Amino acid sequence: MGKLLAIDGLNIVRRVYEASPEPDSPEKADVALRHALSSFRKLLAAHGPTHVLPAFDFGGPTWRHALYSRYREQRAPMPSFLREALPSFYARLEGEGLHVLMVPGVEADDVIATGVMRWLSEGRGEAIIATTDKDLHGLIAHGALVWDHFKSEWHDDAWVRNKFGVAPELLVDLLALMGDVTDGVPGVSKVGMKTAAKLLNAYGDVDAVMAGAGILKTPIGERLRAERETLALSRQLVRLKTDVQLGVTWKMLAYAHFV
């Protein structure tokens, strides 16, 4: 059986870059990308994958921006020095035997979700996702595992339940209810993680929550009814696409250095 390692590229690069207190500069970008390359090498050595899917954002508007113009409106742009250095970093990854994937109009998360779901549905073996992004943890419900490179720890079903208060299959609905300030996902006003988890564990998924909201004579019931359309939009924004045209074959993603 094979082993797919899907790497959330910018998740690693940005975390490494932002860990340095130095002001933005070409030198800071160069140092950060050297450390990021080292992180990629450690991931490959630690997990011994047969196939690797290193995904990066293509940049520019995505289908989520078309759906909601204020999506990621408050997110700080990538530092220019780091953005300008990325093409050479991609070339170095190619030199390591990796096939970098960037697809216009979608995010790296969608690329990873599509690749991982395809891999698992074809019964090809294990699927590991190297990321700290909460959105990708929903894929644990389908058999994937998440590896936090920075803490050197596995995230599985039990970890998600302990962290978020719901099963992995309900994570999308939890994020839709509570929203995400970082990404500009509105969610339902005054609904945080604990309230969202309580609602989902009591009723089931968002559809069941909304069905129950019709009889809730409480402020939360009123907000759910008043913000029904906002919740539906939020649910669309946090749901990962799994039908992206990746333009690659498994042979192209095979890791040549696998021993």
C-alpha positions in Angstrom: 0.0 0.0 0.0 1.1 3.6 -0.6 1.4 6.6 1.6 0.3 10.1 0.5 1.9 13.1 2.2 -0.1 16.3 1.4 1.8 19.3 2.5 0.1 22.7 3.2 3.0 24.6 1.8 2.2 28.2 2.8 1.1 27.0 6.2 4.7 26.0 6.8 6.4 28.9 5.0 4.3 31.6 6.7 4.7 30.1 10.1 8.5 30.0 9.7 8.6 33.5 8.3 6.5 35.0 11.0 8.4 33.3 13.8 11.3 35.8 13.2 10.9 39.2 14.8 13.2 40.8 12.2 11.6 43.4 9.9 10.6 42.3 6.4 13.5 42.1 4.0 15.0 39.9 1.2 17.4 38.5 3.8 14.5 37.5 6.2 12.7 35.8 3.3 15.8 33.9 2.2 16.5 32.7 5.8 12.8 31.7 6.3 12.7 29.7 3.0 15.9 27.9 3.9 14.3 26.8 7.1 11.1 26.0 5.3 13.0 23.7 2.9 14.6 22.0 5.9 11.0 21.5 7.3 10.0 19.8 4.0 13.0 17.5 4.1 12.2 16.6 7.7 8.6 15.8 6.8 9.8 13.6 3.9 12.3 11.8 6.1 9.9 11.3 9.0 7.0 10.0 7.0 8.6 8.1 4.1 5.8 8.8 1.6 5.4 7.0 -1.7 3.6 10.1 -3.0 3.8 13.8 -2.1 1.3 16.5 -2.8 2.8 19.9 -2.0 0.1 22.5 -2.4 0.4 26.3 -2.5 -2.1 29.1 -3.1 -2.0 30.3 -6.7 -2.8 33.8 -5.6 -5.5 36.2 -6.7 -9.3 35.8 -6.3 -10.8 32.4 -5.7 -14.4 31.0 -6.0 -14.9 32.1 -2.4 -14.3 35.7 -3.3 -16.8 35.4 -6.1 -19.3 34.0 -3.5 -18.6 36.7 -0.9 -16.6 39.8 -1.8 -15.5 40.4 1.8 -13.8 37.0 2.1 -10.4 37.4 3.7 -10.8 41.2 3.5 -9.1 41.8 6.8 -6.2 39.3 6.2 -2.8 41.0 5.9 -1.2 40.5 2.5 1.9 38.3 2.1 5.1 40.4 2.6 6.3 41.4 -0.8 9.9 40.1 -0.2 8.5 36.7 0.7 6.2 36.6 -2.3 9.0 37.6 -4.7 11.2 34.8 -3.3 8.6 32.0 -3.7 9.2 31.1 -7.3 12.8 30.2 -6.5 11.6 28.2 -3.5 9.2 26.2 -5.8 12.2 25.5 -8.1 14.1 24.1 -5.1 11.3 21.9 -4.2 11.2 20.6 -7.7 14.9 19.9 -7.3 14.0 17.8 -4.3 11.8 15.6 -6.5 8.5 17.2 -5.6 5.8 18.4 -8.0 4.4 21.7 -6.7 0.7 22.1 -7.2 -1.0 25.5 -7.6 -4.4 25.8 -9.2 -6.0 29.2 -10.2 -9.3 30.1 -8.6 -9.0 27.7 -5.7 -7.0 27.6 -2.4 -4.4 25.1 -1.5 -6.9 23.6 1.0 -9.1 22.7 -1.9 -6.2 21.1 -3.8 -5.3 19.0 -0.8 -8.9 18.0 -0.1 -9.4 16.9 -3.7 -6.1 14.9 -3.7 -6.6 13.3 -0.3 -10.2 12.3 -1.0 -9.3 10.9 -4.4 -6.5 8.9 -2.8 -8.6 7.5 0.0 -11.6 6.7 -2.3 -9.3 4.7 -4.5 -8.0 2.7 -1.5 -4.4 3.6 -2.2 -3.3 3.6 1.5 -2.6 6.1 4.2 -3.1 9.8 3.7 -1.2 12.3 5.9 -1.8 16.1 5.9 1.0 18.3 7.2 -0.8 21.4 8.4 -2.0 23.4 11.4 -5.1 24.7 9.4 -8.3 23.8 11.2 -10.3 23.5 8.0 -8.3 20.5 6.8 -9.0 18.6 10.0 -12.4 17.7 8.6 -10.7 15.2 6.3 -9.9 13.1 9.4 -13.6 12.0 9.2 -12.7 10.3 5.9 -9.6 8.4 7.2 -6.9 11.0 6.9 -4.5 11.9 9.7 -3.1 15.4 10.3 0.5 16.0 11.4 1.4 19.2 13.2 5.0 19.7 12.1 5.7 22.5 14.6 4.5 20.5 17.6 5.5 17.1 16.3 2.1 15.6 17.1 -0.7 13.6 15.4 -4.2 14.9 15.2 -6.9 12.3 14.9 -10.6 11.8 15.7 -10.0 12.0 19.4 -7.8 15.2 19.1 -10.6 17.0 17.1 -13.2 16.1 19.6 -11.1 17.3 22.5 -10.1 20.5 20.7 -13.4 21.5 19.1 -16.0 19.6 21.0 -17.4 17.9 17.9 -16.6 14.9 15.7 -14.5 15.6 12.6 -17.5 15.2 10.3 -19.2 18.1 12.1 -16.2 20.4 11.9 -17.4 22.2 8.8 -20.7 23.0 10.5 -19.0 24.1 13.6 -16.9 26.6 11.7 -19.9 27.8 9.7 -21.8 28.5 12.9 -19.0 30.3 14.8 -17.5 32.0 11.7 -13.8 32.8 11.2 -12.5 36.3 11.7 -9.2 35.5 10.0 -10.9 34.5 6.8 -13.8 36.9 7.1 -16.4 34.1 7.4 -19.4 35.8 9.2 -21.0 32.9 11.0 -23.9 33.6 13.4 -23.5 36.5 15.7 -22.6 35.8 19.3 -22.0 32.1 18.6 -18.6 30.9 19.7 -17.0 27.5 19.6 -18.7 26.2 22.8 -22.2 27.3 21.8 -21.8 25.9 18.3 -20.6 22.6 19.6 -23.5 22.4 22.1 -26.0 23.0 19.3 -24.5 20.4 17.0 -24.2 17.8 19.7 -27.8 18.4 20.7 -29.4 18.5 17.3 -26.9 17.0 14.7 -25.7 18.9 11.7 -26.5 22.5 10.7 -29.7 21.4 8.9 -31.0 19.7 12.1 -30.0 22.8 14.1 -31.9 25.1 11.9 -34.9 22.7 12.0 -34.8 22.9 15.8 -34.3 26.6 15.8 -37.9 27.1 14.7 -39.1 26.2 18.1 -36.3 27.7 20.2 -37.8 30.6 22.2 -34.4 31.9 23.1 -32.1 34.7 21.9 -29.9 32.1 20.1 -33.0 30.7 18.3 -33.9 34.2 17.2 -30.5 34.8 15.8 -30.4 31.5 14.0 -33.7 32.3 12.3 -32.7 35.9 11.5 -29.3 34.9 10.1 -30.3 31.8 8.2 -28.9 33.1 4.9 -25.7 34.2 6.5 -25.2 30.8 8.0 -25.9 29.1 4.6 -23.2 31.4 3.1 -20.8 30.7 5.8 -21.3 26.9 5.4 -20.4 27.3 1.7 -17.3 29.3 2.4 -15.8 26.8 4.9 -16.6 23.7 2.9 -13.6 22.4 1.0 -13.9 21.6 -2.7 -13.1 18.0 -3.6 -13.6 18.2 -7.3 -10.7 20.4 -8.4 -9.1 19.6 -11.7 -5.5 19.0 -10.5 -4.0 18.2 -13.8 -1.6 15.6 -12.5 -1.5 11.8 -12.2 -0.3 9.7 -9.2 2.8 8.8 -11.2 3.6 12.5 -11.4 3.3 12.8 -7.6 5.3 9.7 -6.9 8.3 10.5 -4.6 11.4 9.3 -6.4 13.5 9.2 -3.3 11.2 6.7 -1.5 13.1 3.8 -0.3 
